């Protein structure tokens, strides 16, 4: 504690220089925090999708995915009834669940994907319970959907949808002119379910029909989940479906994991690059200040050594000062980054998007990096101070 008080006293004596040094660390740490929070958000989204699909094979139309299928494009962007029948007949398939996704709102230009909030219709007998269990959904209010809701105009909504629309359990909302009752609101998951309105498969197909009146929407699906029988591997089943049914994109859990890894690896590399740049810039800033500090306090160091201060004492004092500078800069940068991400998230929540995720792991990483910056930057100035000849130091002006 004595050394810490001395360090803080020394920093107060050179307020401007200490503040500018800390500011140099703050800028790097703030940038790292913001990019790190964005990376964390993307990782949560991607990993959540992969984890939720670990028990089944996910099938999309050829050349498309669920979002494209929901867009109303009809050029091979749906799975038709014949394809579903073939999937069901593949050896090892226990059952299939059809899913239809459509955007909650349709723009004046006719693009059903004008909103990031999505109506997802699912088979309520098997599909909805399986998704709820796989994605570990929990309710903040109300109840889950049940099989008897297959012909009811009811929805369970995600946390972002509830916040954006100002709806809670018992309220009503309108989808394409049809009134639905909110029977449940999910707790925040920081992933896809936050922007979903879950309902019966038939309800979502009715919405799809309103967007595409010429389509036989009662026979179309945006995607299909194929659940394997006991003793059948999910990856093996994916291969069988891919070989047996043409015109589809088939994803096993391992394939989805591989694709997810490729999507997140580039972003993570960018964040690591920023961390390295922040480390270098912050280290140089602290090194410069600490060297100047040693030069200014040469006589003071000489007096300390003359009255018995050991090399280790001088080293510890200067290393502690550098570490405090680094940690203070990291803490300030972390707070600044948290403020920036909170403001941006608040501004984008109305569109159903959350861009950043501040996690305990990220906060700890930023603080540790700041501490490392300070400690590494203080080593050489501390060595210089510790090695000063007390006689020469005492002669310094």
N, C-alpha and C positions, 0 to 999 in steps of 0.2 A: 504493500500500500504506500509506503514511503517513496519508493521509486516512481509509482504512478503519480503521486501528488507533485513530485519534482518535475516529471515530464509535462504534466498539464500546466505547471507554472512556467516552464520554458516555452511552451507553445503560446501561452498568453502574452509573454514578452514580445513575441514576434507574430502578432495577430494576423496582419495582412499576408505575410508569407505563408503562414500555416493555413490560412483560409484558401489562398490560391492553390496550394498543393493539394489540399483536400478536394477542392473543386475539380482539379485535373482527374482525380480518382472518381469523383462523383459522375462526371460525364461518361466515362467508360462503363461504370457500373449501372448507370441508368439505361444506357443503350443495351447492355447485356440483359438487364431485367426485362425490358420490353420485348426484345427478340426471343428471349428465353420463355416468356409467358406465352408468346404466340406459338412457339414450338411445342410447349406443354399442351396447349389447347388442341393443336393438330394431332399430337400423339394420343390424347385422350379420345378424340373423335375416332381416329383410325383403329386404335386398340379396342375401343368399345364395340365397334362394328365387327371386328374379328372375333372377339370373345363371345359375342352374342350368336355367332354362326358356327360354334364349335361342335354342335350336335347334329347338324344336317348339311345337306348339299344345297347350295344356293344356285338357282338357274335363272339367267336373264335371256332376253331375246338376243339373237345374233347381232353383234355390232353395237349393242346398246347396254344400258344399265337401267336401274329403276327410275332414275330421274328423267332420262330420255323417254322411257316408256310412258311416264306420267305427262309428258309434254304435249301429247295429242298427235305426235308424228306417227303416221300409219304405215310407213315403209319398213316393214319388218321389225317394228319396235314393240310388238306385243307377242305374248305366247298364246296360241289359240287352243281351243278345246282338244283338237286332234293331237297336238303335241303333249298336252297334259295327260291324255289317255296313254300315250306311249311311255311317258315318264313313269306313270303309275304301274305299267306292266313290266318295267325293268326288274330283273331278278334282284331281290334284296331290299326293294322299296317297301317299307311298312305302310306309309301313307304320304300324301302330298298335301301341302297347304298353299292355296293360291292367294296372292296378294295383289291388290290394285292400289296404285298411288296416283293421286291427282292433287294439284295445288289448291290451297284453300280459297284463293281468290284468282279471278281471271281478269287480265288487263283489258282495256278497251280495244287494244290491237288484236285480241284473241289468243294471246299466249298464256296458257294455263300455268306456266312456271313463273308468273310475275311475282309470286310471293315465295319466300323460303319456307313458309308454314305449309305443311303437307297433310292432306287427308289420307290416311292409310287404312284401307279396308282389308280385314283379315277374317279367315274362317274362325268363328268364335268357339267352335267345339274343340279344336286342337291347336290351331295356330296362335291365337292370342295368349292362352295360358303358357305355351312353350316360350314365346318371346318374352313374356313378363318374367318368367323364371330365369331364362338365360341372361337377360339384361339386368336382373336384380332390381326390377322396378319396385318402388314403394309409393304409397299414396300419402299426400299431404291432407287430403280430404276426400270424402265420398267412398265409392266402391269400384272394383274392377268390372270390366265387361264380362258377361256370362253368356252361355249358349242361348238362353231364352231371349237375349237382346237381338237375335238375328234379324228380326222383323221390326225392331223398334228404332225410332229416330233418336238415338242416344250416342254420346261420345265420351271418351276419356281423353283429356288434353294434357299436354306437357306443360312444364313450368313456364317456359318462355311464352307459349301461346296464352296461358292464363294471365300472365303479366301484361302482354301486349294488348289483348282484347278486353282486359279488365273483367274477366269472368272467373267464377268459382262454382263449386258444386251447387246444383239447383238452378243455375242461370240457364238462359237459352241463347243460342247463337244461330246465325243463318248461313247456310251454305248453298249457293246457287238458288236462292229464293225459298229454300226449304228450312224450316225451323228444327233445330236439334236441341236436346236437353243435355247439359253437362252433368254426368253422373259421378265423375271422379276427376281429380287433379293429381298428377304425378309430382313427386318430389324432384328437385333438380338433379340431373344426372351429368350435366356438362357435356352431353353427347346428343346424338340424333333424336332420341325420344322427347327432348325438351321442345322441339319444334313440330311435333306431330299431333294430329287429332285422330285418335283411333276409334274405329267404328266397325260395323258389320260389313262383310264383303259386298253384299247387295247394295248397301248405301253408297259405297264408293263407286260401284258400277253405275249407279244412277247418276252420280255426278259426272262420270266419264261420258255417259250417254248424252248429257246436256251439252257437253263440249263437242261431241262427235255424233250427231244424230243419225248419220248414215252407217255407223258401225254397229255390228252385232256385239255390243259390249258385254252382254250376258255370258259370252263365251271367251272373253279375253282376260288376260292377266298381265300385270306389269312384271311379276316375278313369281317363282314357285320355289317352295322349300320342300325338299325330299328327305324324309326321315328314314334312316336305315333300320332294318330288322335286327333283332338281337343276334350277335355273332357276325354281322356284316360291318366291315370297316367303312368309315365315312369316305376316306380317300379312294378306296376301291370302288365304292358305289358311284362316286363322281366319274370315275373312268368308264364304268359301264354305261351310265347315262349319256356321256359324251359320245361313246361309240354307237349307241343304239338310236339316238334321236338327233337328227340334223337341224340346223338353223338355230342353234342355241349356244350360249356361253355358259359353261358349267364351272362352278367354283367350289372346290373342296376347302375345308378349313386351312389346310397347309398352303394351298394356292392363294387364298385370301391373305394369309399371313405374309407370304412372300411378296405379294403386290403391295401390301401395307408397308412392309419394310422398305421397299424401293421408293414409296411415296414420301416417307418420313426421313430417310437417310440424308437426302440432299438438304432438307431444311435443317436437320441437326448439324450437318457439316458447316452450314452458314453460321449457326449459333456458336459452334466451337471456334470458328475463325474469328468471330467477334470477340469471344472470350480471350483468345490469344492476343489480338490487337489491344484489347483493354488492358491486358496484363503488361504488355510492353510499354504502352503509353503511360499507364499509371506508375509503373516501376521507374521509368525515366524521370517522371515528375518528382517522385519521392526521393530518388537518388540525388537529384540536383539540389533539392532543398536541404537534405541531410548533409551533403558536402559543404554547402554554404554555412550550415549551422556549426559544423566542426570548425570551419575557418574563423567564424565570428567568436567562438567560445574557446579558442586555443588557450588563452591565459587562464580562463576558468578551469579548464581540464588540467592544466599544469598545476594549479593550486590544489585541486583534488588529489592528484597523484603525489604531490609533495607532502600532504598530510596523511597519506596512507591508503588512498584509494587504489585498488588492484586493477589489473587489466580486465578481469572478468566483470568488475563493478562498472567500469566505463562502457564496456561492450553491452552489458545488459541495459544500461540507461538509454543508450542510443538505439538499440534494437527495439526496446519497448516504445520509444517515441515514434519510430518509423511504423511499428505495428499499430499503434493508436491512430496514426494518420490514415493508414490503409483501411482499418476497420471503420473509422468514422466516415471516410469517403464511401465505403461500401454500404454502410447503414443509410446514409443520406441518399445515395443512388438508388438503393432498394425502395426507400419510401417514395422518392420521386417517380420511379418506374411504376410502383403500385398505384400512385395517383393518376399517372397517365393512362394506364390500362383500365382503371376503374372509370375514368371519364369517357374513354372510347367505348367501353362496354355499355355504359349507360346510354350513350348516344346511338349505338347500333341495336340496342335491345328491341326497339320499336319495329325493326325489320326482321326480327326473329333470329338475329345473329349475335353470337358471343365470340369475339375474336381472341380474347386472351384468358389464360387460366393461371392465376398465381397459386403456386403449390408450396407446401413446406419444404420440399426438396429443392425447389428453385431458390427460395429465400436463404436456405442454409448454404447452397452452392455460391451464391453471390457474396455472402458474408465471409465464407472461407477464402474465396478468391481475393477479396479485398485484404484479408489478413495476410495471405501469402504474398501479395504485392508489397505490402508494407515491410514484412519481415525480410524478403529477398532484397528489397531496395536498401534496407538498412545495414546489410552485412558489411559492405565495403567501407561506407562512411564510419561505421562503428569500429572496424579494424583500424582505420586511419587514426581515429580518436584514441583508441587504446594503445597504439604504438608510439604516440607522441613522447618525445623526450621531455621530461618535466622541466629540466633546466632551460631548454630552448623555448618550451611553451610559456614559462614564466617571463621570458624576455619579450614575448609578443605584446604588441600594443593593442 
